[in-house]
Structures are given as C-alpha cells and as structure tokens.
C-alpha cells in the first residue's frame, strides 16, 4: 500500500512539473525588459509604473533568482514615475503590490538605517534608527534638511526614501494653471452678467468651460467645481448620475461640490447649472479644477474670488 502511494505521488509530481512548463515560463519572463516609457504604446490603464511593478511582483513570487539580479539603477528606474507624480490609483496599487512582494524577499537581511533632521545651527536631531523594513517619522518645521544614513554598505537595489509635505493653500490662486487643460468658471445673474454680490436665496447661474490645449482629446477627465461656503446646488438644475450633457459621462453632486467626468477635446465643453445661497456674509469662491484621472500631469486650474450675500 505504501509503495503504491509513493508511485502515485511521484506521478503527480511529474505531472505538476510538466504543467508548470518552467522552461517556457523562464523564456517568456526573460523577454521582458524594464521600460523607460518610450518604447511602447501606453494608455490611461497601462503605464510604465504599472507594467514594471507587475513584472517585479511576478519575479518576487515565481522567479526569486531573477529578482536578485535587478540592479539598483533598474529599480530606481521603475520607481521614478512615483517621484515625478506620474501615477494614478491603478498603477499605484500595482506599485504597492510590487514593493510588498519585494520586501518579503529581502526581509531576512535588512540594513540598519537612520533618519536625522538638520537645523540652521547645524545641529542634528535623530528621528529614527534601526533594522526595520519600513521606517516612518515626522520632522519639525525648523528642519532645513533631512539626512538618511546606512550603518554599512547597501547591497542589491539598496534603500529608498520619500519626503512628503502636505497642507492647504493659504491664498486663493490669482493666476490660472494650464497644463494640457484650460478651465474657466463664471457666476452670472439673471441678466447673464458677472456677479460678486447677491441676495439670500437668489439663484445664480454657473457656467463652466473646459478645453484641451493639446493636439488630441483628453479622456477620463474630472472637473471639480467647489462651491462657495454657504451655497448649495439648485437640485432641479443638475441631476446626478449618467449625464445628458454632451461630453460629460457622469455627474456626481455632493454637498460642497459638483464633479463632472468626461472627455475634453479642443472644442469648448460647456456646463451650466444653478446654485443659491443659504447664509449671509462674504464668502471665498474656490477655483475650478480639472485633471486627467490617469495622467496627473495633465490638469488645469482657474482663479478664485469673493462673493457677498446680503438680506
């Protein structure tokens, strides 16, 4: 009985090995080259970061020997789009998966790293140190520089760092931004004249205009129109859901904004709806903003202003 079971197990292992087709798999993965973003055609859903990140994930899970052969320069090439802001939700997810898979492969031999902040008087303050897979810390506003150190020589792809600053604009933009997209908003009264002063509850006509300044249309664009404080959308003027507006695929109506998703071409895309005030006072009018959801470098921003609501 035991001998018969051993024969069956041997046959199953042979079948599994045949099903794996290791030689074919190695030949296929060997044909992939880490791309710099200039040798292939890419679109909104397939970009260099996503493609290269999937390659690293496959190596980490199925070809660990090939993973060890990726040089520091090649690994840096893979991650460069992150530093340039050339990523979206899809490619970022692939990158997270790749880094997680890679981290599992190197977890047994972690380097000892440290982060210090440097002040104007050249004083160094230690923020974190140790042999951890991921180190994260905050630094003070008094820091003029950050120093990343290793206790010894780094092997393989090495170690990587990221510095993140976040916050809010202190002032409303006074100049428009045109980086592939141009957007403009007008607040108009019942006579179609620009308005900076209105009465409580009086409807205001909002006219949005957007166009592409590139030689081609930009697909999957989100146009975000933040409302002034104390204002709300007149429900009958804008319906959420699948849109009937030409060039707009979907409308998302929220408490403080309206978001329009669609394609922006060289011809002007015009969107009209109404808002009304629910509070008295002077309010800031945020700038309108548009961005390609899958190419963050393509964007446009209008200018802000002020509006006063009286009795």
Secondary structure, 3 states (H helix, E strand, C coil): CHHHHHHHHHHHHHHHHHHHCHHHHHHHHHCCCCCCCCCCCCECCECHHHHHHHHHHHHHHHCHHHHHCCCHHHHHHHHHHHHCCCCCHHHHHHHHHHHHHHHHHHCCCCCCEEEEEECCCCCEEEEEEECCCCCCCCCCCCCCEEEEEECCCCCCCCCCCCCCCCCCCCCCCCCCEEEEEEEEEEEECCCCCECCEEECCCEEEEEEEEEECCCCCEEEEEEEEECCCCEEECHHHCCCEECCCCCEEEEEECCCEEEEEEEECCCCEEEEEEEEECCCEEEEECCCEEEECCCCCCEEECCCEEEEEEC
